[in-house]
Amino acid sequence: VNYTFTFTNKGTSELIIKDVKSSCGCTAALLSNSNLKPGQEGTIKVEFDTKNRAGKNTKTITVQSNDPKDPTKILTIYTDVIKKGS
């Protein structure tokens, strides 16, 4: 399962993404650009490996930045994996 989160730097100075971590090894996150100028858009592409993960799943991506008001953001994906043949 793939999903892309899109975000915009709405601040007045450069936004620096310091770290992006997924909640488990079954989820990968790829950041488009770690430094965004004011008004610039970025993406975080998330890929969740559904193998052996039938049923409801919740996975999180933690994003650390230099945002002075909210330096940590949690992105969440929800899936309901249906086992083939069910």
C-alpha positions, 0 to 999 in steps of 0.5 A, a space after each residue: 500500500 502506498 500513500 503520499 503526504 503533501 505539505 507546504 512550508 507556511 512559515 516565514 523561514 526555511 523549514 528543515 526536516 531533521 528526521 522521519 521515522 516509521 513505527 515498524 520495519 514494514 513501513 518505509 517513508 521517503 522524504 522529497 526534500 529536507 529543506 523547504 523555503 517559505 511557500 515550498 511544497 514537499 512530500 513524504 511517500 509511505 509504503 506499507 508492506 501488507 505481507 502477513 498483515 491481514 486485518 486492520 493495521 495502524 502505522 505511524 510516521 514521526 516527523 521531526 523539524 525545526 518548527 518552533 511551535 510544533 517540532 514533532 508531527 505524527 502521520 498515521 495510515 490506516 489499512 484493512 488488509 483482506 486476505 486473498 481468497 477470503 
